[in-house]
């Protein structure tokens, strides 16, 4: 059986989406388990999601730039 192989940029996009999803689930669980602090938890979660998104975008940009150079 032949294996499906994704391009490097598509793999980075998939990993970035997965990391955003997992991060959101962690903060959703934290806010659910401690409802008194849900507002603060979501505030910190939003900042964390922005950071994770920016780091993922940086990696996608790097991979696409390296692919164009090759």
C-alpha positions, 0 to 999 in steps of 0.5 A: 500500500502506498503511503500518502505524503503531504508537502512540508507546508501542509504538514506545518498547517496541520500541526498548527491547527492541531496545536491551536485545537489542543490549546483551546481544549486545555483552556476550555477544560480549565474554565469548565473545572473552575467556573469562578475564574473562567473569565481570567482563564479565557483571557490568558487562553486568548493570549496563549492562542494568539501566541500559538497562532503566531508561532505556527504562522512563523513556522509555515512562513519559514517552510514556504520560504525554504521550499521556494528557495530550493 
